[in-house]
């Protein structure tokens, strides 16, 4: 499994756990607007979990933009690259 696939799997696991949904419900177009259970409190829990699991910190601007699976993956990969 590639590094990017491992990152995606961890992100999907976090989303699934916090939003209390099956990971099968998390498709490519998954976002705050397509999920009935993704509210502002859960959004913060997602951010905090990502920071803990990946050992990274997000800015306020990052957090505002992390409203879809794709945007989350991009933000996490960007932060991980800046730590290398």
N, C-alpha and C positions, 0 to 999 in steps of 0.2 A: 504494500500500500504506500502510495506516495505521501510526502509530507503535507501537500495541500489536501489530499483526501482525509488524512488524519485530523487536520484542523477542521475541515468541514464536518466530519463525524462528531467531534467534540462539541462544535457549535450546535449541531442538530440535537445532540443529547441534552445540552443545556436548555435549548428552546423547548424541547419536548417535556422536560422535567418541570420547568417553571410554569409553562403554559398549560400543563396537565393534558397534553395531547399525544397522540401516536406520532412517532417520527415519520410515518408514511404520509401524514397530513402536511409535512413540510416539503413542499415542492420548490422548484426553481423560482417561482414568482411569489413565494411566501413573504408576507409583510404585515406590518401593523394594521393596514387597511383590509387585508384579507383574512385576518384572524379575529374571531369573536372574543377570544380570551386575553388578548394582548392589550393591557391597559397601561397607564402611566406608572403605577406601582410595580407591575411585573416588568416593565421596561427597565426600571432601575435595578431590579433584581437580576435581570439578564446581564446588564452592564457589569454589576459587581461580581457576578459569577464568572464572566469572561475574564475580568481583571485577575481574579484569584486563580483560575485554572491556568491561564497563560502567563501569569506573572507580569502583566503590563498595566499601564494606566492610560485612560482615555481623557481627552480634554472635553470641555462642555460642548464645543463644536462637533467633535467626534460623536458624542452621545446623541446629539440632535439629529445627526444624519444616519444613525444606525437603526433604521426602521424597516429593514428588509434583510432576508438571508444574504443576498448578494452584497449589500452595503456592510453588513457585519463581517462577512468573510474578508472583504477588501480592507476594512479598518484593522482587523486582527492581523492579517498578513503584513500590512504596512508597519504596524507597531513591532511585530516580531522581527522584521527586517532591520528596523532601526536599532534593535537590541543586539544584532549579530556583530 
